[in-house]
Amino acid sequence: MFDDEPDDDEDSLPTRELHRIAGGACHDCRTPFTAKEAVWSIALGFKNAPRCLNCLCRRLGREETDLRTSLTEYVHRRECYLRAWREAETMDAKDQQPRVSHTPEGNNSEADTLPSGSQPTEVEWDAGDLGCGDLVMQLRIRLKNLPAGSVFRVTATDPAAPEDIPAWCRLTGHTLLTAAHPLYTIRRRED
């Protein structure tokens, strides 16, 4: 089930492959995958068609918690994968920094997205496995109470979140800054 590559040098194959595919989109659902998901894909032999955890689970017929645990334990037992995993943790931490979206007019300055005199807020919320209706209702309520331009980070483990959250953002006018299931970053729209 796992791709066993030799641990031959400091610049191991899993780390090289991680750098090659990092920042890509899932082969199946086309949502961006995290660097950790890239390491899992490499370990499973999907380095040329990497997938997000949700699609790995679907493809392998495994439960998310079970597969996540198995893969994490596996990469921690192999030094070459562990190096790649540590690199992935660093990459994912950098990717969780707020990104500024580009507008059609080319206006991509964070200051330009905020109303004058308003201070943006950064808020995090763990939605757990809340599903479609409950998830978007809570997003609406929570974002409504934030100043325009605020950054809202949500962790949503529901399998439909990769489809629901981007669609909800398009419908409501909020900007989806990052989407790497289960982590999403949203910038609140101006009123």
Summary of the structure (lengths in Angstrom):
residues: 191
radius of gyration: 18.1
end to end distance: 50.4
largest distance: 56.9
contacts: 580
relative contact order: 0.14
helix: 45%
strand: 14%
